Amino acid sequence: MRFNRLALNLLVALDALLEERIITRAAERLSLSQSATGGILARLREYFDDELLENRLG
């Protein structure tokens, strides 16, 4: 897999999101707002063309 055009700070955020599994907690860990972290998740989803951490209720 190539990581062209992927900023390294997005990988730091991805690590926090995967470990915490909750945007609010990942945002706190990254010292970012919940909306900023949600925006990062949207960028990661677009980059990887994957619904990373999708909510599966029910």
C-alpha positions, 0 to 999 in steps of 0.5 A, a space after each residue: 500500500 502506498 501512502 502518497 498524499 497521506 499526512 503523518 498526523 492523520 496516522 497519529 489520529 488513526 492510531 488514537 481512533 483505533 485504540 479509543 474506538 470513540 471519537 470523543 475520547 480520541 479527540 481528548 487524547 489528541 487535544 482536538 475538538 470532537 468535530 475536528 477529529 470527526 473531520 480527520 476520520 472523514 479524511 481517513 475514510 476517503 483516503 482508504 476508501 473504507 468506512 473505518 470505525 463505522 457505527 454498527 448498532 442493532 
